[in-house]
Amino acid sequence: MEFTVRAAKPEDCKDVCRMIMELAIYEKMQDQVKISHKELEQDGFCANPFFQCLIAEVPELHKSKEGHTKVGYALYFYTYSTWKGRSVYMEDLYVMPEFRGKGIGKALMSKVAVVGKEQQCIRMNFSVLDWNTPSLDFYLAKGAQDLTASEGWHFLRFDGEALDKLAEEAPKN
């Protein structure tokens, strides 16, 4: 199938927001999505963007059942390893179900790797839900390492009240 992968533009944010919700529904976490396309525009296309995004697009001839030509995305940002240096973190990789198995996901992920390499990143990190075996199998087949299994790393988070409480405990200088 013919498709292109390109850098997202502000006008793509409505479609990215739509696909974020589709991904959240697939992951059974749609109630956790609080972001709007306006916030995506603001955060991704400001002077110091918090993230970058790639879009997979098909020609009008191959549009989705709902009429969409933007059928996948990869959202990523840069992090830093005190052991290794520059890293890229792929927050989301999503392809609409009717377009899976056509090389779009691999193309998006590969392009994130290319962008990371251009920025001298030495690794690409991401996380996968433990029950999402199709995605986990896809990543492992491409050569990804499962650090939970091999090194015992756990991915942790502070948010909501826990984040507020932690911030309140900071020294007041």
Secondary structure, DSSP 4 states (H G I P E B T S, - for coil): ---EEEE--GGGHHHHHHHHHHHHHHTT-GGG----HHHHHHHHSSSS-S-EEEEEE--GGG--TTS-SEEEEEEEEEEEETTTEEEEEEEEEEE-GGGTTSSHHHHHHHHHHHHHHHTT--EEE----TT-HHHHHHHHHTT---HHHHT--------HHHHHHHHHTS---
